[in-house]
Amino acid sequence: MDNVANASINSFLPAEQQADVPQSEEPVFILTSSQLQEIITRAIQPALDRIDSLEATIARQDEKIAALEATQDTQSENQLIQLRLIHDLREATKKEAQPLQKDRGEVLQALLAANGGKMLAKDARQKMRLDKVLFSQLLARVEDIEIRPYKLDKRQKLLVLK
């Protein structure tokens, strides 16, 4: 059997070198199974360490991806909320005047008509007994009144019937 194995191994050599190979009946290395296992373990340990390192890197990247996806979900929800708020604000500005505002608008128009079609905004607000916020909202809703700066004092506003 050994002769067949040696002949097979030697058949791979070029013809001129085949004669130079000694035919040895004695094994060159004798290893126990634990020695062989230790050699194999030492040989593959760097590869195993590299695999462990790569698996740890993949786990960290998976955590980062999950955190980024959570952040992206939060941001998209916030953007949706912002868009809804903007839409609601736009709709609120497009709404028609409430009945009380319509009445106040008619009172303001009558007040301006009684004063020759012009009046300072401050005086009109005081006569109607409205605070500044309500009066500003009223002016924004009434379409038949134009607001101009007062020529004598640019800080004051003049209300004019259209």
Secondary structure, 3 states (H helix, E strand, C coil): CHHHHHHHHHCCCCHHHHCCCCCCCCCCCCCCHHHHHHHHHHHHHHHHHHHHHHHHHHHHHHHHHHHHHHHHHHHHHHHHHHHHHHHHHHHHHHCCCCHHHHHHHHHHHHHHHHCCCEEEHHHHHHHHCCCHHHHHHHHHHCCCEEEEECCCCCCCEEEEEC
